[in-house]
Amino acid sequence: MTRNVVPALAQWPVTGWDGQYHWFGRDHGPDSNVIQVGDMLSIVVWESENNSLLSPPGSNMVELPPQDVSANGKVFLPYVGDLSVRGLSPDAARRRIQASLEDISPSAQVQVSVSEGRNNSIDLVSGLQAPGSYPLESRNTTILSAIAKGGGIQGGLRNPLLRLQRGSKTYETRVSNLLEDSRRNVRLRGGDQIAVVEDERSFNVLGAAGNQTLLYFEKEHMTAMEALSAMGGLQASRANPKGVLILREYKANDLKPGWAGPDMQQVVFTIDLTSADGLFAARNFQINPDDTLLATESPINAARTIIGLFGTVIGVSSSANNL
């Protein structure tokens, strides 16, 4: 593998996961909050006429009972019926209500105040110090604010991953990416469910490596060079820097002719770390979950191993003959 072929290999199907975590950009709440389902409207009607259907005798003002915005976005007004207010600003709702009362009281003046619905809540499911259901204080409540309300993320979670479920869609991002990029600090909506889990993506390390084990991804994307660093590098006394292998298995429907994709399901990529081409390839080649990195032994060590085994066999044979 050389730096010239890495761009072509990057177009091959991704294995082990979708290839990236799907998140959405940060948006801002409206400058003037619009009325939503579950909000409560307080309506006061002022009249200058003595005889009115709305205000009691001897008064020119009536305060209507607080109205919850129904599931279909409407409130009920006496002598008017259901009136749609969802999506309106408080001022626009005031004008609509006042216009609807013109036939009853042409001189009526309306005052409207809106209390955001406390029944609009989110669920903090797992991975937080205090999981539970929390009401949204405003339409500008962000996900970091919600995490703070939940007492913060539990300690000891390995490479925590934030998962947000909104309706039928699921979004994910690394917590480290959320903290580093303010654009990921999105506003929440009623019904959102948030969980913090461990990032389970991993790859295997074998052979003459500094650490032969299962390693978990330290970031969203890791290159071969970063993977080599995470595994503790190569054993100087054993490893063959010309033979770093990456073993990967593709699905049958991933196979394509030529450079458009792999022509076999099981593919071995070889990197020569003694050449500039190999070093730059290692810096740009992406490791996939479930890959296996194999650091092969140098030819000298392999020969020593064979000679050692051969000597052991001779010694065992000589001992047998002496018996």
C-alpha positions as CSV (number, residue, x, y, z in Angstrom):
1,M,0.0,0.0,0.0
2,T,1.3,3.4,-1.0
3,R,0.1,7.0,-0.6
4,N,-1.1,6.9,-4.2
5,V,-3.6,4.1,-3.7
6,V,-5.0,5.3,-0.4
7,P,-7.5,7.7,-2.0
8,A,-8.9,4.8,-4.1
9,L,-9.1,2.5,-1.1
10,A,-11.0,5.2,0.8
11,Q,-13.8,4.7,-1.7
12,W,-14.2,1.1,-0.9
13,P,-17.2,0.0,1.3
14,V,-16.7,0.6,5.0
15,T,-16.7,-2.4,7.3
16,G,-17.6,-2.8,10.9
17,W,-19.9,0.3,11.1
18,D,-21.5,3.0,9.0
19,G,-18.3,5.0,8.5
20,Q,-19.3,8.0,10.6
21,Y,-21.5,9.1,13.5
22,H,-24.5,11.0,12.3
23,W,-25.2,14.2,14.1
24,F,-26.9,17.5,13.1
25,G,-25.8,21.1,13.2
26,R,-26.6,23.5,16.0
27,D,-29.7,25.7,15.5
28,H,-30.9,28.7,17.5
29,G,-34.3,29.2,19.0
30,P,-36.6,31.8,17.6
31,D,-36.0,35.5,18.7
32,S,-39.6,35.5,19.8
33,N,-40.8,32.2,21.1
34,V,-43.7,30.7,19.1
35,I,-46.6,29.0,20.7
36,Q,-46.4,25.2,20.7
37,V,-48.6,22.3,21.9
38,G,-48.7,22.1,25.7
39,D,-48.2,25.9,26.2
40,M,-50.6,27.8,28.4
41,L,-52.2,31.0,27.3
42,S,-53.5,33.6,29.7
43,I,-56.0,35.9,28.0
44,V,-57.4,39.2,29.3
45,V,-60.1,41.1,27.4
46,W,-60.7,44.8,27.9
47,E,-63.9,46.4,26.7
48,S,-65.2,50.0,26.7
49,E,-68.9,49.1,26.2
50,N,-71.3,48.8,29.2
51,N,-73.1,45.8,28.0
52,S,-70.9,42.9,27.0
53,L,-71.2,39.1,26.5
54,L,-67.7,38.7,28.0
55,S,-67.2,41.0,31.0
56,P,-69.4,40.8,34.1
57,P,-71.7,43.7,35.0
58,G,-69.9,46.7,36.3
59,S,-66.6,45.7,34.9
60,N,-64.9,46.4,31.6
61,M,-62.3,43.6,31.9
62,V,-62.6,39.8,32.0
63,E,-59.7,37.4,32.6
64,L,-60.5,34.1,30.8
65,P,-59.5,30.8,32.4
66,P,-55.9,29.8,31.4
67,Q,-56.0,27.8,28.1
68,D,-53.7,24.9,27.3
69,V,-52.8,24.6,23.7
70,S,-54.4,21.3,22.6
71,A,-52.7,18.5,20.6
72,N,-54.2,20.1,17.4
73,G,-52.7,23.5,18.3
74,K,-55.9,25.2,19.3
75,V,-57.5,27.1,22.3
76,F,-61.1,27.5,23.1
77,L,-62.7,31.0,23.3
78,P,-66.3,31.7,24.5
79,Y,-68.7,32.6,21.7
80,V,-65.9,31.9,19.2
81,G,-65.0,28.2,19.6
82,D,-61.6,26.6,18.8
83,L,-59.0,29.0,17.5
84,S,-55.6,27.8,16.0
85,V,-52.6,29.5,17.7
86,R,-49.8,27.0,17.2
87,G,-46.8,28.4,15.5
88,L,-47.8,32.0,16.2
89,S,-45.8,34.5,18.3
90,P,-47.6,35.8,21.3
91,D,-48.3,39.1,19.5
92,A,-49.6,37.4,16.5
93,A,-51.9,35.2,18.7
94,R,-53.1,38.4,20.4
95,R,-54.1,39.9,17.1
96,R,-55.8,36.7,15.9
97,I,-57.8,36.4,19.1
98,Q,-58.8,40.1,19.0
99,A,-59.9,39.8,15.4
100,S,-62.1,36.8,16.3
101,L,-63.9,38.8,18.9
102,E,-64.8,41.7,16.6
103,D,-68.3,40.4,15.9
104,I,-69.0,40.1,19.6
105,S,-67.3,43.2,20.9
106,P,-65.9,45.5,18.3
107,S,-64.1,47.6,20.9
108,A,-62.4,44.7,22.6
109,Q,-58.7,44.9,23.4
110,V,-56.8,41.7,24.1
111,Q,-53.8,41.0,26.2
112,V,-52.0,37.6,25.9
113,S,-49.2,36.0,27.8
114,V,-47.7,32.6,27.2
115,S,-46.2,30.1,29.6
116,E,-44.1,27.4,28.0
117,G,-45.6,24.0,28.6
118,R,-43.9,22.2,31.5
119,N,-45.1,18.9,30.1
120,N,-42.5,19.2,27.3
121,S,-39.8,17.0,28.8
122,I,-36.8,14.9,27.9
123,D,-35.6,11.6,29.2
124,L,-32.0,11.1,30.4
125,V,-31.8,7.3,30.1
126,S,-28.3,6.1,31.1
127,G,-24.7,7.1,31.6
128,L,-25.5,10.1,33.8
129,Q,-25.3,10.6,37.5
130,A,-29.0,11.3,37.9
131,P,-31.0,9.8,35.0
132,G,-34.7,10.6,34.8
133,S,-37.3,12.7,33.1
134,Y,-36.7,16.5,33.1
135,P,-38.9,19.3,31.9
136,L,-37.5,21.7,29.3
137,E,-37.1,25.1,30.9
138,S,-37.2,26.9,27.5
139,R,-37.0,26.2,23.8
140,N,-33.3,27.1,23.9
141,T,-32.3,24.3,26.3
142,T,-29.2,22.6,24.9
143,I,-27.9,19.1,25.3
144,L,-25.0,20.2,27.5
145,S,-27.5,22.0,29.8
146,A,-29.5,18.7,30.0
147,I,-26.3,16.7,30.8
148,A,-25.6,19.2,33.6
149,K,-29.1,18.8,35.0
150,G,-28.5,15.1,35.0
151,G,-25.4,15.5,37.3
152,G,-22.9,15.1,34.5
153,I,-21.6,11.9,32.8
154,Q,-20.7,9.0,35.0
155,G,-17.1,8.5,35.7
156,G,-15.2,5.4,34.4
157,L,-17.0,5.2,31.0
158,R,-14.5,4.3,28.3
159,N,-14.6,6.6,25.3
160,P,-18.2,7.8,26.1
161,L,-20.6,8.1,23.1
162,L,-23.7,10.4,23.3
163,R,-26.8,8.9,21.7
164,L,-29.9,11.0,21.1
165,Q,-33.2,9.5,19.9
166,R,-35.7,11.8,18.4
167,G,-38.8,10.2,17.1
168,S,-37.8,7.4,14.8
169,K,-34.2,8.7,14.2
170,T,-31.1,8.1,16.3
171,Y,-28.1,10.5,16.3
172,E,-24.7,9.8,17.8
173,T,-21.5,11.8,18.6
174,R,-18.5,11.3,20.8
175,V,-18.7,13.3,24.0
176,S,-15.2,14.6,23.3
177,N,-16.4,15.9,19.9
178,L,-19.4,17.6,21.6
179,L,-17.2,19.4,24.1
180,E,-14.7,20.5,21.4
181,D,-17.3,21.7,18.8
182,S,-19.9,24.2,20.0
183,R,-22.0,23.5,16.8
184,R,-22.8,20.1,18.2
185,N,-24.4,21.5,21.3
186,V,-27.9,21.3,19.8
187,R,-31.2,22.4,21.2
188,L,-33.5,19.8,22.6
189,R,-37.2,19.1,21.9
190,G,-39.8,17.6,24.0
191,G,-39.7,13.8,23.8
192,D,-35.9,13.6,23.1
193,Q,-34.2,10.6,24.8
194,I,-30.5,10.8,25.7
195,A,-28.2,8.0,26.6
196,V,-24.4,8.0,27.2
197,V,-22.8,4.7,26.4
198,E,-19.3,3.3,25.8
199,D,-18.0,3.3,22.2
200,E,-17.7,-0.4,21.5
201,R,-15.7,-0.2,18.2
202,S,-12.4,-2.0,18.4
203,F,-9.6,-3.7,16.5
204,N,-7.2,-6.5,17.2
205,V,-3.4,-6.2,17.5
206,L,-1.2,-9.3,17.1
207,G,2.4,-10.3,16.4
208,A,5.5,-8.3,17.3
209,A,3.7,-5.4,18.6
210,G,4.2,-3.5,21.9
211,N,0.8,-4.5,23.1
212,Q,-1.1,-7.6,21.8
213,T,-4.7,-7.1,22.7
214,L,-8.1,-5.8,21.7
215,L,-7.9,-2.0,21.4
216,Y,-10.9,0.4,21.4
217,F,-11.1,3.4,19.2
218,E,-9.8,6.5,21.0
219,K,-11.5,8.8,18.5
220,E,-14.2,8.7,15.8
221,H,-11.6,7.9,13.1
222,M,-8.2,6.4,13.5
223,T,-5.5,6.0,10.9
224,A,-3.1,3.1,10.7
225,M,-0.3,5.3,12.1
226,E,-2.5,6.3,15.1
227,A,-3.4,2.6,15.6
228,L,0.3,1.7,15.6
229,S,0.9,4.4,18.3
230,A,-2.1,3.1,20.4
231,M,-0.7,-0.4,20.4
232,G,2.6,0.7,21.7
233,G,4.5,0.7,18.4
234,L,6.6,-2.2,17.1
235,Q,9.0,-4.4,19.1
236,A,12.4,-3.2,17.9
237,S,14.0,-6.5,18.5
238,R,11.4,-8.6,16.8
239,A,9.2,-6.7,14.3
240,N,9.7,-6.4,10.6
241,P,8.8,-2.7,9.7
242,K,8.5,-3.7,6.1
243,G,5.6,-6.1,6.9
244,V,2.8,-4.4,8.9
245,L,-0.4,-6.2,7.8
246,I,-4.0,-5.1,8.1
247,L,-6.5,-7.9,7.8
248,R,-10.0,-7.0,6.8
249,E,-13.1,-8.9,5.8
250,Y,-15.7,-7.5,3.4
251,K,-19.3,-8.7,2.7
252,A,-20.0,-10.7,-0.4
253,N,-22.1,-7.8,-1.9
254,D,-19.1,-5.4,-1.4
255,L,-17.1,-7.2,-4.1
256,K,-16.5,-5.1,-7.3
257,P,-14.1,-5.3,-10.2
258,G,-10.9,-3.3,-10.5
259,W,-10.2,-0.5,-8.0
260,A,-13.9,0.2,-7.5
261,G,-13.8,-2.3,-4.6
262,P,-12.3,-5.5,-3.3
263,D,-12.3,-8.5,-5.5
264,M,-12.1,-10.9,-2.5
265,Q,-13.9,-10.9,0.8
266,Q,-10.7,-11.4,2.8
267,V,-8.1,-8.7,2.0
268,V,-4.7,-8.1,3.5
269,F,-3.2,-4.6,3.2
270,T,0.6,-4.4,3.6
271,I,2.5,-1.3,4.8
272,D,6.2,-0.8,4.5
273,L,7.2,1.7,7.3
274,T,10.8,2.0,6.0
275,S,9.7,3.9,2.9
276,A,8.2,7.4,2.6
277,D,5.3,6.0,0.6
278,G,4.5,3.5,3.4
279,L,4.7,6.2,6.1
280,F,2.4,8.6,4.3
281,A,0.0,5.7,3.5
282,A,-0.1,4.8,7.2
283,R,-0.9,8.4,8.1
284,N,-3.9,8.5,5.8
285,F,-5.3,4.9,5.7
286,Q,-8.3,4.5,7.9
287,I,-8.6,1.6,10.3
288,N,-12.1,0.0,10.5
289,P,-13.7,-1.7,13.4
290,D,-12.9,-5.4,13.6
291,D,-9.7,-5.0,11.6
292,T,-6.7,-7.0,12.7
293,L,-3.2,-5.4,12.8
294,L,-0.5,-7.9,12.5
295,A,3.2,-6.9,13.1
296,T,5.2,-9.6,11.4
297,E,8.6,-10.8,12.7
298,S,11.8,-9.8,10.9
299,P,13.4,-12.5,8.7
300,I,16.4,-12.7,11.1
301,N,14.1,-13.4,14.1
302,A,12.2,-15.9,12.0
303,A,15.4,-17.7,11.1
304,R,16.6,-17.7,14.7
305,T,13.3,-19.2,15.8
306,I,13.6,-21.9,13.2
307,I,17.2,-22.6,14.2
308,G,16.2,-22.7,17.8
309,L,13.4,-25.2,17.1
310,F,15.8,-27.2,14.9
311,G,18.3,-27.3,17.8
312,T,15.6,-28.4,20.2
313,V,14.6,-31.2,17.9
314,I,18.3,-32.4,17.6
315,G,18.7,-32.2,21.4
316,V,15.6,-34.3,21.9
317,S,16.7,-36.8,19.3
318,S,20.2,-37.1,20.9
319,S,18.6,-37.7,24.3
320,A,16.4,-40.4,22.9
321,N,19.4,-42.2,21.3
322,N,21.3,-42.1,24.5
323,L,18.4,-43.8,26.2
